[in-house]
Amino acid sequence: MSLGITGDLVAEKLMRWILIAVLFFVSPHLVAQSRYHHKIYAAAANPEPAKPFVQKQQRSGMSNRQVATMVKRSYSDSRILSIELKERKGTRIYKVKTLSESGVMKYVFVDAGTGDIFE
């Protein structure tokens, strides 16, 4: 009979440890999930107005497509890999990454205001 009491005691302790382990591993996930939902609800309550992509193009004076056309004319043997609009000291410059047929990668820069191309 004493073996039954000891077995019940071991089973009870084992169940406690299992419960503690489950709570230990699940609780951080629940806290993170509640923080995530809190951010979603806060964003829904105070939405920011959408900024159209066209507005950015109009401010720079040139679109990505216009810049790509200009660079293609000057560097006809190269492929355009990417185009980024940068602003430094009030001047907007397009940074165009090109790859020549011989495998040379080079950056070409286009002044968004004047359309000047330089390396």
C-alpha positions as CSV (number, residue, x, y, z in Angstrom):
1,M,0.0,0.0,0.0
2,S,2.9,2.4,0.6
3,L,4.0,1.8,-3.0
4,G,0.7,3.2,-4.2
5,I,1.1,6.4,-2.2
6,T,4.6,6.9,-3.5
7,G,3.5,6.3,-7.1
8,D,0.7,8.8,-6.7
9,L,3.1,11.3,-5.2
10,V,5.6,10.8,-8.1
11,A,2.8,11.2,-10.7
12,E,1.6,14.4,-9.0
13,K,5.1,15.9,-9.0
14,L,5.5,14.8,-12.6
15,M,2.3,16.5,-13.6
16,R,3.3,19.7,-11.8
17,W,6.6,19.8,-13.7
18,I,4.9,19.2,-17.0
19,L,2.4,22.0,-16.3
20,I,5.3,24.3,-15.3
21,A,7.2,23.4,-18.5
22,V,4.1,24.0,-20.7
23,L,3.5,27.4,-19.1
24,F,7.1,28.3,-19.3
25,F,7.3,27.7,-23.1
26,V,3.8,29.0,-24.0
27,S,3.6,32.2,-22.0
28,P,6.3,34.2,-24.0
29,H,4.4,33.3,-27.2
30,L,1.1,34.6,-25.7
31,V,2.8,37.8,-24.5
32,A,4.4,38.4,-27.9
33,Q,1.1,37.7,-29.7
34,S,-0.8,40.2,-27.5
35,R,1.8,42.9,-28.2
36,Y,1.5,42.2,-31.9
37,H,-2.3,42.5,-31.8
38,H,-2.0,45.7,-29.7
39,K,0.1,47.3,-32.5
40,I,-2.4,46.2,-35.1
41,Y,-5.3,47.7,-33.2
42,A,-3.4,50.9,-32.5
43,A,-2.5,51.3,-36.2
44,A,-6.1,50.7,-37.2
45,A,-7.4,53.3,-34.7
46,N,-4.9,56.0,-36.1
47,P,-4.2,55.2,-39.7
48,E,-1.6,57.2,-41.6
49,P,-2.8,58.7,-44.9
50,A,-1.5,56.8,-47.9
51,K,1.3,58.5,-49.8
52,P,1.0,57.9,-53.6
53,F,4.1,56.7,-55.4
54,V,3.5,59.3,-58.2
55,Q,4.0,62.1,-55.7
56,K,7.6,61.0,-55.2
57,Q,8.3,60.9,-58.9
58,Q,6.8,64.3,-59.5
59,R,9.0,65.9,-56.8
60,S,12.2,64.5,-58.3
61,G,11.4,65.8,-61.8
62,M,12.0,62.4,-63.4
63,S,10.6,58.9,-63.1
64,N,12.6,55.7,-62.8
65,R,11.5,54.8,-66.4
66,Q,12.9,58.1,-67.8
67,V,16.2,57.5,-66.0
68,A,16.4,54.0,-67.3
69,T,15.8,55.2,-70.8
70,M,18.5,57.8,-70.5
71,V,21.0,55.4,-69.1
72,K,20.2,52.8,-71.8
73,R,20.9,55.3,-74.5
74,S,24.3,56.2,-73.0
75,Y,25.3,52.6,-72.0
76,S,23.6,50.5,-74.6
77,D,25.8,47.4,-74.0
78,S,24.9,47.3,-70.3
79,R,21.9,45.9,-68.4
80,I,20.3,48.0,-65.6
81,L,20.1,46.0,-62.4
82,S,18.6,48.6,-60.0
83,I,17.6,52.2,-59.7
84,E,17.5,54.2,-56.4
85,L,16.6,57.8,-55.7
86,K,19.0,59.4,-53.2
87,E,18.9,62.9,-51.8
88,R,22.1,64.6,-50.6
89,K,22.3,68.3,-49.5
90,G,19.0,69.1,-51.3
91,T,20.0,67.5,-54.6
92,R,18.2,64.5,-55.9
93,I,20.4,61.9,-57.6
94,Y,19.4,58.6,-59.1
95,K,21.9,55.8,-58.4
96,V,21.7,53.2,-61.3
97,K,23.5,49.9,-61.0
98,T,24.6,48.5,-64.4
99,L,26.2,45.3,-65.6
100,S,28.1,45.3,-68.9
101,E,28.3,42.4,-71.3
102,S,31.8,41.7,-70.2
103,G,30.5,41.2,-66.6
104,V,31.7,44.6,-65.1
105,M,29.3,46.1,-62.6
106,K,29.3,49.9,-62.4
107,Y,27.2,52.6,-60.8
108,V,26.0,55.5,-63.0
109,F,24.5,58.6,-61.4
110,V,21.7,60.8,-62.9
111,D,20.9,64.2,-61.6
112,A,17.1,64.2,-61.2
113,G,16.8,67.9,-61.8
114,T,19.0,68.4,-64.8
115,G,19.2,64.9,-66.3
116,D,23.0,65.0,-66.3
117,I,24.7,61.5,-66.3
118,F,28.0,60.9,-64.5
119,E,29.9,58.0,-63.1
